[in-house]
Amino acid sequence: MNEMEAILDWQQRGITARILGYSHEQNPLLMQLPERSDDRLQHWQQLVDAWGFGWEIEDAARSLSTDGFKRDHECNGTGGAKKRSGHAPAFSALRAI
């Protein structure tokens, strides 16, 4: 597996973790920190970031889906759910692209 495939794999793992209900802090790579002198530290950081980015992508998609559902209910009077204010945290990672 080359470096790009590994990054995409860990990004997908982050997406799957969010779907399964894991928190952002439950990134499994965080418990596998290589030694500071280890030359693998940079590669490890890339994988940690990929997992986190995947998690944030799925979280943002869920936020959009939830807000759309709430807006539909508000518009046709079937719900009473309050619309969430602000989306900045969910989109912070997407702006970095």
N, C-alpha and C positions, 0 to 999 in steps of 0.2 A: 504494500500500500504506500503510495507516494504521499508527500506532505499535504497536498491539496485534498486528496481523498480522505486523509485522516481528519483534516479540519472539517470537511463536509460531514463526515461520519459523526464527529462530536457535536456538530451543530444539530444534526438530526436527533441525537440522543438528548440534547437539551429540549428540543421541541417535544419529544416523547415524554420526558420527565414532567414538563408543564401539563401536558394532557393528563398524565397520571396523578397530578395534584402535588407534586414535589415543589418545595419552595426554592427560590433562587439560591439560597444558602446551602442547599443540599447537593451541590455540585460534587460528584464523587471524586473528581480530580483534586479537590482542595485537600483531601487527606493523603495525597500522593506527592507532596511537594518534594522535588529533588533537592539534593544538597546545593547550597548557594554556589559552590565552586564547580558544580556539575555543568557541563556544556549543554545538557539537555534542558536547562532552566528556561531558555527562550522558547523552545518547542513546546514545553509543558504550558507556559503562559499562553501561547497561541491556542492550544486546545482548551484551556480553561475559558478563554475569551469566546471561543467558538461555541462551547456548551452554553455559556451565559447568553450569547447572542441568539442562539436557537430558542432558548427559554423565553427571552424577551420578545422575539417575533411571535411566538404562540400566545404569549400574554397580551400583546397588542392586538392580535387578531380576535382574541376573546373579548377584549374591551370594546372593540368596534362592534362585534356581534351583539354584545349585551346592550350597548347604547342604542343600536338600531332597533332592537326589540322594545326597549323602553320608549323610544320616540314613537314607534308605531302605536303603542298602547296609549300614550298621551294624546296623540292626534285623533284617535277614534273613540276616546273616552272609555275604553274597556279596562284600563289599568289604574292608575293612580300612582304608578311608580315615579319617583323623582329622577330627573335626568342628572347624571353625574356631571360635576363641573371639572373642566380641564383634562387634558390628555398628555401634558408634557412628559410625565415620567414614562409612560408607555412608549412614546415615540423618541425618547432621547437617543437610543441606540440606532434607530433608523436614520436619524439626521447625520450620523457619522459616515454614512456610505458615500 
